[in-house]
Amino acid sequence: MPVRPRLKPISVVRRPSEVILVGRALEATYLDDADGSVTALLQVLSRGEHTVAELPGAMRGHGFEVTEAEMAGAVEALDEVGVLLRADADAGLDEATRRRHESNLRFYDLFAGLDRSAVDYHRDMAAADVLLLGAGGMGSGVLQALVGLGVGRVRLVDFDVVEEKNLARQFAYGRDDVGRSKVEAARDWVGRYSPGTTAVEAIDERITDAADLRRLGAGASLVICAIDSPNDVHLIVNEACFALGVPYIAAGLQYSTMFYWSVEPGVSACRLCLDLDREDESGDMPELLDRSVVLPAGRVNRATGPIAQLLAGYVTLEAGRYLTRTDPPVAAAVYHTVELADGMRTTRAEWARNPRCPLCTGAEGAR
């Protein structure tokens, strides 16, 4: 079927000899329009009623004689700057799915064009299979967000049971769940909230090493780490995901600092690179080694409901970038922080591949 291009719902500002297209906050496109033909074309495209072959007739109604080749070139140029959609793209979904995922589809419109529609992004999400480690504050929040996005399958891993103290920040659980396995209670919540949308496999198990993750993650699209034990869990996940060949995302709260980052094996630097970088830095600065910890920081869980939801939101947005490729991941080998007790100050620090990293060296050699 011929495509009917439609202008995205953006602001169009007319000046005496130009038109300004304003969509995203940091983007604006300036087009010469001395004779008003561009404005007329944008008005026609805003209705999404015509194929490229039909545009010359529609433009004639505005007093402009143009050829089909000229219209094809104009449509291609507008698509390149990201302001066009396929007018009938949503018709590829059944009515119930369109209603439920309306806001998700409109979010995907930000990245959609004539070659790839919002429905295509939604289908990528529906085909995804996520290994989610942890069903606590952040993990249960990530699960809820993934289900809202319509992810196809989640393998949920945890060994804990629901306690009353969890109810302050783990909103997939209620009083009736106290004492139950978290993964089973979370699976049941999904079944009530969104029956038939997301398949949840409840895995009541403690992660101890990379072999566990290689077994549990075989065939997964993505791994999300929302656990903080064992102590070297991030390196364990790092090793396993290299073997699986899938990206992963990690996040957490340290004292009053929220953090999140991700790794795409063979593409970005990995978590082992970061640890090796820190070792190199300590070796170059001996004064960093000349110190001892008098009192180690105690393990205190300060993740309130809003904090857990913030972390879950950041992590799920990054997961969406990997699963649908709307745009590049923002946290691949980038350590993002939010200082909760320092005016919500944010930082981002990139790290590079370390030449001593056997995982990244091996992945590079395999390509």
FENJOLIN-V297861 format. One record per helix or strand. SS is the DSSP state (A for helix, B for strand). FROM is the first residue (numbers start at 1). LEN is the number of residues. If there is no record, write none. Layout:
# FENJOLIN-V297861
SS & FROM & LEN
SS & FROM & LEN
This chain:
# FENJOLIN-V297861
B & 5 & 3
B & 11 & 5
B & 18 & 5
B & 28 & 5
A & 37 & 11
A & 52 & 9
A & 68 & 13
B & 84 & 3
A & 89 & 4
A & 95 & 6
A & 102 & 7
A & 118 & 9
B & 129 & 5
A & 137 & 13
B & 153 & 6
B & 161 & 1
A & 164 & 5
A & 175 & 3
B & 181 & 1
A & 182 & 12
B & 199 & 6
A & 210 & 7
B & 222 & 4
A & 233 & 12
B & 247 & 8
B & 257 & 7
A & 271 & 14
A & 286 & 3
A & 305 & 20
B & 332 & 1
B & 334 & 6
B & 345 & 6
A & 358 & 9
